[in-house]
Amino acid sequence: MDQNIESLLHAVIQGQNLKVHFQPIVHIQTRQIYGYEGLIRGPVNTVLHSPTRLFEAATRAGRLAELDLLCRQLVIKRFAQLRLPGRLFINVDPFSLVHEHSREGQTLEFIEQAGVNPSQVIIELTETHPVEDVQLMQQAMVHYRQMGFRVALDDLGASYSGLKLWSEIRPDIVKIDRHFIQGVDQDRTKQQFVSAILKTATALGCRVITEGVETGKGRLIDLLHEITKLQVNRARHANPLTLLPGNVPIQQQLQKLFRQNIAFTVCYFDLDNFKPFNDFFGFSRGDKVLRFVSELLVANIDDQEDFIGHIGGDDFVAIFHSIHWQATVERILQQFDDSIGGLYNGHIGCVIKTTDREGVERQYRQMTLSVGAVVVRPTEWHCHIDLSEEASIAKHHAKAMPGSTLYIHELASEPHFALAGKSPSAHKTDQTAD
């Protein structure tokens, strides 16, 4: 390490020559300032002014834990002096928590000396290098929680082991790295990332916050808020078995597309011979089939462009905005036919015997998947049609044909209907009953 830098670092630590800044933290769900993160800068016009260079130098000199503790002390003191409202986020490197010379209770002492309520303080984990001893860090986090602190995971998506720490530590709050926030209103990949984080956080009861939102574009926070609302709404109305959006989000999506008056295709997926299978093998095996169908849909359909829903029972729906929807559906049908036999528990030919609705014993062949598609074109009069009725027509035609089949029903551009011919999947199997 350069002798001049080491001497400068020593002088900075000994003289506490550090400047504290505070950055507002926004709560994505409420769009309000949730608190402030304490940031540190070294002496101006020196090589240690940048926090990255400062902490790199401290790491090389073996003084990271010492510097980290000093930063905490100064941030807490300055927060109290400014009487800032809300929460105080204190960056803590996990390495300092498991340092052999670390003494318990030091952070709490700083807080008590400054007159800050411990419930205002959130310990924010920040990684400057990989965390090798997760168990020791877990113990430290338990200790902090017992003292009344909450724990946040800093800059999710940027650190060495952020996702692993999230699963191991189970923080109260996660902060999305600013890389994924900047330009998110224009970048679908970033939207997917943020959407996935929000979905996971909702399931775990975890708050999501962000920094770097001072873009001058109100659209950014609005977009994040809309993503959050969508995830919460879908979770509230999700099917409990498959966790896919249920009837309320499905209807909301259809109404949205009708208002926009754009072309889209609604595909209704319905299992053939599912009831006999369910009666023969039991509800647990039947649930496996439903989850299998939902996984097929999720694996093949881009839910950032299209929509997947579970109406209930063995009825699923996909609302396509993408133009290659037919190829996607035919691929799903092929994959279904290739794999469904594995759920028949070795029955030869996947043939089972059970009673029908009238109590008569019958023989049923392997399940197939029928898809009725309704193609909707932009027009002025579609608000007057009953889309469920049109879908029922398409699904009825699909189920009347043998095998796993797609039937396409195109709505006319004027108030009379023209049915398109069937477009069956490449693989077919016979069936004897619905």
C-alpha positions in Angstrom: 0.0 0.0 0.0 1.3 3.5 -0.9 2.9 5.1 2.2 1.3 8.5 1.5 -2.2 7.0 1.2 -1.7 5.0 4.4 -0.5 8.2 6.3 -3.5 10.1 4.9 -5.9 7.4 6.0 -4.4 7.4 9.5 -4.9 11.2 9.7 -8.5 11.0 8.4 -9.4 8.4 11.1 -7.5 10.0 13.9 -8.9 13.4 13.1 -12.4 12.2 12.2 -11.9 14.2 9.0 -15.0 12.9 7.3 -18.0 14.7 5.8 -21.6 13.3 6.3 -24.3 13.6 3.7 -27.8 12.3 3.7 -29.7 10.9 0.8 -33.5 10.5 0.9 -34.9 7.0 0.6 -38.2 6.5 -1.2 -40.8 3.9 -0.2 -41.9 2.5 -3.5 -45.4 1.4 -2.3 -46.3 4.8 -0.8 -44.1 7.1 -3.0 -43.1 9.0 0.2 -39.7 9.7 1.7 -39.2 6.8 4.1 -36.0 8.0 5.7 -32.4 9.1 5.0 -29.3 7.1 4.3 -26.1 8.4 5.8 -23.2 8.7 3.3 -19.6 9.4 4.0 -17.0 11.4 2.0 -13.3 11.8 2.7 -11.4 15.1 2.7 -12.0 17.2 -0.4 -9.2 17.4 -3.0 -7.6 14.2 -1.8 -7.5 10.6 -3.2 -9.6 9.5 -0.3 -12.5 11.8 -1.1 -14.4 9.1 -2.9 -16.0 6.6 -0.5 -14.9 3.7 -2.8 -11.3 4.7 -2.6 -11.6 5.5 1.1 -12.9 2.0 2.0 -10.6 0.2 -0.4 -7.7 1.9 1.4 -9.0 1.0 4.8 -9.4 -2.6 3.7 -5.8 -2.8 2.4 -4.6 -1.3 5.6 -6.6 -3.6 7.8 -8.6 -0.8 9.3 -12.0 -1.4 7.7 -13.8 -2.2 10.9 -12.3 0.8 12.6 -13.4 3.1 9.8 -16.8 1.5 9.6 -17.4 2.1 13.3 -16.3 5.8 13.0 -18.6 6.4 10.1 -21.6 5.0 12.1 -20.7 7.3 15.0 -20.5 10.4 12.8 -23.7 9.6 10.8 -25.7 9.1 14.0 -24.4 12.2 15.6 -25.1 14.3 12.4 -28.6 12.8 12.0 -29.5 13.9 15.5 -28.1 17.4 15.0 -30.2 18.0 11.8 -33.3 16.5 13.5 -34.2 14.8 10.3 -37.6 13.0 10.2 -38.2 9.4 9.5 -35.7 6.5 9.6 -31.9 6.6 9.6 -30.2 4.0 7.4 -26.7 3.2 8.6 -24.4 1.4 6.2 -22.7 -1.5 7.9 -20.2 -3.8 6.1 -20.8 -7.4 7.2 -17.1 -7.9 7.6 -17.1 -5.4 10.5 -19.8 -7.3 12.2 -17.8 -10.5 12.4 -14.5 -8.8 13.0 -12.6 -10.4 15.8 -12.2 -7.1 17.6 -15.8 -6.0 17.2 -17.5 -5.2 20.5 -21.3 -5.7 21.0 -23.4 -2.7 21.8 -21.2 0.0 20.3 -23.8 1.2 17.8 -26.5 1.4 20.5 -24.1 3.5 22.7 -23.7 6.0 19.8 -27.5 6.2 19.4 -28.2 6.7 23.1 -25.5 9.4 23.3 -27.1 11.2 20.3 -30.6 10.9 21.8 -32.0 9.0 18.8 -34.7 6.4 19.2 -33.4 2.9 18.3 -36.6 2.2 16.5 -35.7 4.9 13.9 -32.5 3.2 13.0 -32.2 0.6 10.2 -29.0 -1.4 9.8 -28.2 -1.5 6.1 -25.9 -4.3 5.0 -23.4 -3.2 2.4 -20.9 -5.5 0.8 -17.4 -4.4 -0.2 -16.2 -8.0 -0.6 -17.7 -11.5 -0.5 -19.2 -12.6 2.8 -17.7 -15.9 3.7 -19.2 -16.6 7.2 -22.9 -16.1 6.8 -23.6 -17.9 10.1 -21.7 -15.3 12.1 -23.4 -12.5 10.3 -26.8 -14.1 11.0 -26.0 -14.1 14.7 -25.0 -10.5 14.5 -28.3 -9.6 12.8 -30.3 -11.4 15.5 -28.3 -9.3 18.0 -29.2 -6.1 16.2 -32.9 -7.0 16.0 -33.0 -7.8 19.7 -31.7 -4.2 20.3 -34.7 -2.9 18.4 -33.1 -2.3 15.0 -34.5 -3.4 11.6 -32.3 -4.8 8.9 -32.1 -3.7 5.3 -30.3 -5.4 2.4 -28.4 -2.7 0.4 -28.4 -2.4 -3.4 -30.0 -5.7 -4.2 -28.7 -7.0 -7.5 -25.3 -5.3 -7.3 -23.5 -7.1 -4.5 -21.5 -10.4 -4.5 -24.2 -12.4 -2.6 -27.2 -10.2 -2.3 -29.8 -12.9 -3.2 -28.2 -15.4 -1.0 -28.1 -13.0 1.9 -31.8 -12.2 1.3 -32.7 -15.9 1.7 -30.4 -16.4 4.7 -30.9 -13.2 6.6 -34.6 -12.5 5.7 -34.2 -8.7 6.1 -37.1 -6.4 6.9 -36.3 -4.1 4.0 -34.5 -4.5 0.6 -33.2 -1.6 -1.4 -33.0 -2.1 -5.1 -29.7 -1.1 -6.7 -29.9 2.2 -8.6 -28.7 0.5 -11.7 -32.0 -1.2 -12.1 -34.0 2.0 -11.2 -32.3 4.4 -13.6 -34.0 4.2 -17.0 -36.5 1.5 -15.7 -39.3 3.4 -17.5 -37.7 2.6 -20.8 -36.1 -0.8 -20.2 -38.3 -3.9 -20.1 -35.5 -6.1 -18.7 -35.1 -3.8 -15.7 -38.9 -3.8 -15.3 -38.8 -7.6 -15.2 -36.1 -7.5 -12.5 -38.0 -4.9 -10.4 -41.2 -6.8 -10.9 -39.6 -10.1 -9.7 -38.1 -8.4 -6.6 -41.5 -6.8 -5.7 -43.3 -10.1 -6.2 -40.8 -11.9 -3.9 -40.9 -9.1 -1.3 -44.7 -9.2 -1.2 -44.7 -12.9 -0.6 -42.1 -12.5 2.2 -43.7 -9.4 3.8 -40.7 -7.3 3.0 -40.6 -3.6 2.3 -39.0 -2.4 -0.9 -37.2 1.0 -1.1 -35.0 2.7 -3.7 -32.5 5.5 -4.1 -31.5 7.6 -7.1 -35.0 8.6 -8.1 -34.2 12.3 -8.6 -34.5 11.9 -12.4 -36.8 14.9 -13.1 -39.3 12.4 -14.5 -42.4 11.7 -12.4 -43.0 8.7 -14.6 -40.2 6.8 -12.8 -41.8 6.7 -9.3 -45.3 6.3 -10.9 -44.1 3.3 -12.9 -42.6 1.6 -9.8 -45.8 2.4 -8.0 -47.9 0.8 -10.7 -45.7 -2.3 -10.8 -46.2 -2.6 -7.0 -49.9 -2.2 -7.3 -50.1 -4.8 -10.0 -48.1 -7.3 -8.0 -50.2 -6.7 -4.9 -53.5 -6.9 -6.8 -52.5 -10.1 -8.5 -51.4 -11.7 -5.2 -54.7 -10.7 -3.6 -56.7 -12.4 -6.4 -54.3 -15.2 -7.2 -55.4 -18.8 -7.5 -54.2 -20.5 -4.3 -52.9 -23.6 -6.1 -51.0 -22.1 -9.1 -50.6 -18.5 -7.8 -51.6 -17.3 -11.2 -53.9 -14.2 -11.4 -57.6 -15.1 -11.0 -60.9 -13.8 -12.4 -60.6 -10.2 -11.1 -57.2 -9.4 -12.8 -58.3 -11.3 -15.9 -61.3 -9.1 -16.3 -59.3 -6.0 -15.6 -56.8 -7.0 -18.3 -59.5 -7.6 -20.8 -61.2 -4.3 -20.0 -57.9 -2.5 -20.4 -57.3 -3.9 -23.8 -60.8 -3.1 -25.0 -60.3 0.5 -23.9 -57.1 0.7 -25.8 -58.9 -0.7 -28.9 -55.9 -2.8 -30.0 -55.6 -6.2 -31.5 -55.3 -9.1 -29.0 -56.1 -12.8 -28.8 -57.7 -14.6 -25.9 -56.9 -18.3 -25.5 -58.9 -20.5 -23.2 -57.2 -23.7 -22.1 -59.3 -26.6 -20.9 -58.2 -30.1 -20.0 -60.1 -33.1 -21.5 -60.7 -36.2 -19.3 -59.4 -34.3 -16.3 -62.4 -35.3 -14.0 -62.0 -39.0 -14.6 -58.3 -38.7 -13.9 -59.0 -36.7 -10.7 -61.6 -39.3 -9.6 -59.3 -42.2 -10.3 -56.0 -40.9 -8.9 -57.3 -38.5 -6.2 -57.1 -34.7 -5.7 -53.4 -34.6 -4.9 -52.5 -36.1 -8.3 -55.1 -33.8 -9.9 -53.4 -30.8 -8.3 -50.1 -31.9 -9.8 -51.7 -31.8 -13.3 -53.0 -28.3 -12.8 -49.7 -27.1 -11.5 -48.0 -28.8 -14.5 -50.3 -26.9 -16.9 -49.6 -23.6 -15.2 -45.9 -24.2 -15.4 -46.2 -25.0 -19.1 -47.9 -21.7 -19.6 -45.4 -19.7 -17.5 -42.4 -21.3 -19.2 -43.7 -20.6 -22.7 -45.5 -17.2 -22.4 -43.7 -13.9 -21.7 -45.9 -12.4 -19.0 -44.2 -9.0 -19.5 -45.9 -8.7 -22.9 -48.8 -11.2 -22.5 -51.0 -12.3 -19.6 -51.6 -15.7 -18.0 -54.5 -16.4 -15.7 -56.2 -19.3 -13.9 -60.0 -19.0 -14.1 -60.5 -22.0 -11.7 -60.5 -25.8 -11.8 -58.9 -27.0 -15.1 -59.6 -23.7 -17.0 -56.8 -21.4 -17.8 -56.5 -18.3 -19.9 -53.8 -16.5 -21.9 -54.3 -13.1 -23.3 -51.8 -12.4 -26.1 -50.6 -9.1 -27.4 -47.6 -10.7 -29.2 -48.1 -11.7 -32.9 -46.5 -15.1 -32.6 -49.2 -16.4 -30.2 -50.3 -19.3 -32.4 -46.8 -20.9 -32.5 -46.6 -20.5 -28.8 -49.9 -22.3 -28.2 -49.0 -25.1 -30.5 -45.7 -25.5 -28.7 -47.5 -25.8 -25.4 -49.9 -28.4 -26.8 -46.9 -30.5 -28.1 -45.1 -30.2 -24.8 -48.3 -31.2 -22.9 -48.8 -34.3 -25.1 -45.1 -35.3 -24.7 -45.2 -35.1 -20.9 -48.6 -35.8 -19.5 -48.2 -39.5 -19.6 -45.7 -39.3 -16.8 -48.5 -38.5 -14.4 -50.4 -41.7 -15.1 -48.2 -43.7 -12.7 -47.3 -46.3 -15.2 -50.7 -47.2 -16.5 -50.3 -48.9 -19.9 -51.4 -46.6 -22.6 -52.5 -44.1 -20.0 -55.9 -45.8 -20.0 -58.0 -45.7 -16.8 -61.5 -47.0 -15.8 -63.8 -45.1 -13.6 -67.5 -44.1 -13.4 -68.9 -41.2 -15.4 -71.3 -38.5 -14.1 -74.2 -41.0 -14.5 -72.5 -43.6 -12.4 -71.6 -45.9 -15.4 -68.1 -47.4 -15.5 -66.2 -46.2 -18.6 -62.8 -46.3 -20.0 -60.9 -43.0 -20.5 -57.8 -42.4 -22.5 -54.9 -40.0 -21.8 -55.8 -36.4 -21.0 -55.6 -33.9 -23.8 -55.6 -30.1 -23.9 -58.2 -28.1 -25.9 -57.6 -24.4 -26.7 -60.3 -22.1 -27.9 -58.8 -18.8 -29.3 -60.8 -15.6 -29.9 -59.0 -13.1 -32.1 -60.1 -9.6 -31.4 -59.4 -6.8 -34.0 -59.6 -3.1 -33.3 -63.1 -1.8 -34.0 -65.8 0.5 -32.6 -68.4 -2.1 -31.6 -66.4 -4.8 -29.6 -67.6 -3.2 -26.3 -71.0 -4.7 -27.0 -69.9 -8.4 -27.4 -69.9 -11.1 -24.8 -66.3 -12.3 -25.0 -67.0 -15.2 -22.6 -69.7 -16.5 -25.0 -67.4 -16.2 -28.0 -64.7 -18.0 -26.1 -67.2 -20.7 -25.1 -68.0 -21.2 -28.8 -64.3 -21.6 -29.7 -63.6 -23.9 -26.8 -66.6 -26.1 -27.7 -65.3 -26.5 -31.3 -61.8 -27.4 -30.0 -63.1 -30.0 -27.6 -65.2 -31.6 -30.3 -62.0 -32.4 -32.2 -59.8 -35.4 -31.2 -56.5 -34.8 -29.5 -54.9 -31.7 -28.1 -56.3 -29.0 -30.4 -56.3 -25.3 -31.1 -59.5 -23.8 -32.6 -59.4 -20.2 -33.8 -62.5 -18.0 -33.7 -62.0 -14.6 -35.4 -64.3 -11.8 -34.5 -65.5 -10.0 -37.6 -64.7 -6.3 -38.0 -68.4 -5.6 -38.4 -71.4 -6.9 -36.3 -71.5 -10.4 -37.8 -69.3 -13.3 -37.0 -67.0 -15.4 -39.3 -65.4 -18.5 -37.9 -62.0 -19.4 -39.0 -61.0 -23.1 -39.5 -59.4 -25.2 -36.9 -55.6 -25.2 -36.5 -54.8 -28.5 -34.6 -51.6 -29.3 -33.0 -49.2 -31.7 -34.7 -49.7 -34.5 -32.2 -53.2 -36.0 -31.5 -54.7 -38.6 -29.2 -58.2 -39.9 -29.2 -60.6 -39.4 -26.2 -63.9 -41.0 -25.3 -65.4 -38.5 -23.0 -65.1 -35.0 -21.6 
